[in-house]
Amino acid sequence: MTMPTDSRRLPAPDISYNAKLFTEIEKLSLLDDEEKRADGRYVTQPRDVFLQCGVITQAKGSAYFEMNKTKVICSVYGPKDIEMREEFQINKGKLKCELKYAPYSSPKHGDHIPGASDVEKSDILLEAISSGVCLQRYPKSQIDVYVIVLEDDGSVMPAAITAASVALVDAGIEMYDVITASSIRIAGQDTFIIDPTSSEEFSPLNLEKSNDLNQGMVMVALLPSINQVSSVVSSGHLECNVLQEAIRSCRYSAQNLHSIVRKCLVNSLKKILKQRNTAK
Amino acid sequence: MSNITIRLPSTRRTQNQYETGTSYLVTPGDVITEDTDYMRGHGTYCTGDADDKLYSSVAGVVERINKLICVRALKSRYTGEVGDIVVGRVKEVQQKRWKIETNSRLDSILQLSSVNLPGGELRRRSATDELNMRSYLNEGDLISAEVPQVNVDGILSLHTRSLRYGKLSQGCLVIVSPSLIKRRKNHIHNLSCGASIILANNGYIWIYTTQHSSQTEEGDGGFIISNESIPIEDREIICRLRNCIKCLAKRSVVLYDTSILYAYEASMSYKVKQLLDDEVCDEIVNKTIYLLQQANVGNSEY
C-alpha cells in the first residue's frame, strides 16, 4: 500500500541550493585590454539589429525585433470593444500591455505563471508606449499589446518597447510618434556600456580595479522626431551628474535607432503598395 | 509513392522591386509640411506650439485635396455607413439586445425590436420574448443584417427585419479587407455556378448553397437552421469559390459578382486544392483582370 500523496507538500528536500552557487565565479571584467567587450564590440557600439513588421498574420499588427541573441516578438489586437466595464473611460481608449518570457528564453527554465518581475516589466512597457498613442481618438475602445521574449540576452526592455511601437504603427493605430528605446550599463563614472548583453548587465563588481561606486543600469524610451522622453528607468547607485550623462547617451543611441525603424515601416508600406499595383 | 510538388521560388521578391517612388510615404511623427495654410485631415496632428508644423500620426500615403491634407493608412477597420449589409457573429446576449462582432472598432448592436420574431406578424415584444432571446440567436451564431443607423460614437445599429437577413446556417465564411468589397446596389447574389454569396460591406463574405424553393416560410423569422446534408458537388463549388476569393483578395482585386464569376471560370481547368498554389493563383488573377478589362472595353464602346 502506498501513502496518499499530499499535493501541498514539496517533494524536494527542506533545504536546497541552486547548483550554480557551487560553480566557480568567474571574475569577469567588462572590458579587455584593448577596450573591447566580450563579443568584440566597443563600449559605444550597439548590436546589429533586425526588425520586421507584419510577421503574425492573425494579428492586426505585429513586429519582430532581434539584437543578436535578444529576440522579441510583438502582436497588437484591436481597437475593439472594452472588455472590463470597470475600467471604462468615456473619452479615452485603453491600452493593455502584457510582456511574457517564453519558458526557453533564458538558460534557467522559466515559470508559466507570470511573476512579479513580469508584471513590473509590463507596467514599464505600458508607461513607455502609452504616451505615444493618440488614445483620445479611440473612445470606448481597447488596444491589446502582447510581447513575447523568445530569447533573453540583455536589453530586453528597449527591444520590447521598440517592437511594440512598430507593431502599433503596423496595426494602423494613430500615434504621435514611433517610440525607440535604449539601455546603458554604467560601470564607473566614465564607462558607459551601450546595449549590454545579459552577462554585462549582471556582471559582478570588480572592486580591485576601481573604487568607483557608480554602478547601475539606465533605460530611456524616446519619441525621436518630436524629441520627448516617455520613460526613464534607472537602477543601482548613480550620482546625479552620472545619471544625466547616462540619459543623454541613451537618448543619442535611441535616436540612432529611429532611421532603422522608419526604414522598416516605409519598406512594409512599399511592399503592400507594390502588391496592390501589380493587381491593377 | 506519393506525389511531390516542387515549385520555383517565383514569389520571392527582392527589396529593390518595391521601389515605386512616386507616392509620398510617411510614418508617425514625420513632418508632412511646415506650411500653416493647410487644413489637417485624418491621420495628422499638430502640436499647437509656436512652430505650427503638421505631423503624421499613422503610417501611410499622403493625400492632398486642395488645402486638405490626409494620411491614408493601408490597413484600416471597417467604418459602417447607413444602408450597408454586414455579416457578423453574435458575441453576447444582453437585455433586449445582442452584441454583434462586425470587424468594426466597436461592437454593433442588434435590438430585440429590430428582428423578425417567429409568428411573422409585427407584434409587441413581451417578456417571454426577452427570456427566449437565446433560443433565437445564441453566442457564436453568424447573422447577416443591414445597417439602418450609425450612432454618434460609431456604434452600428443593425436590423434583420427582412427575409433576406437573419441567421446563417450552412456555408463558408471568408474574411477579406473591407476596402476590397465594391459598393453595389445588391450585395446578395445567386451566382450562375450554383452557389449564393453575401458580399458584406465589412469584408465578411458568406458562401452558401442556393435555396431553390423558397423554403423560408413567413413564420420562422429566419432563425431556423436547416441541417440537411449538402451534396458533394455543391460543397466543391463552395470550396472553389472560397479559394478564388482568397486568390483575388491576395492580389487586391476588387470583389463583386462579375470579378468572382470570371475568377471562377478561369479556375475551372484546375483542381480545387491547386488554387492554393501561388503560381496557379497568379495565373487566375491575371486571367480575371484581363477578362474584366475586356468587358470594360466592350461596355465603353456602346
Interface residues (C-beta under 8 A of the other chain):
Chain A: K60 G61 P79 K80 D81 G132 C134 Y138 P139 K140 S141 V169 D170 A171 G172 I173 E174 M175 Y176 D177 V178 L223 P224 S225 I226 V261 R262 L265 V266 N267 S268 L269 K270 K271 I272 L273 K274 Q275 R276 N277 T278 A279 K280
Chain B: R13 Q15 Q17 Y18 E19 T20 S23 L25 T27 P28 G29 D30 V31 G43 Y45 T47 Y55 S57 V58 A59 G60 V61 A73 L74 K75 S76 R77 K99 R105 L106 D107 D153 R251 S252 V253 V285 I289
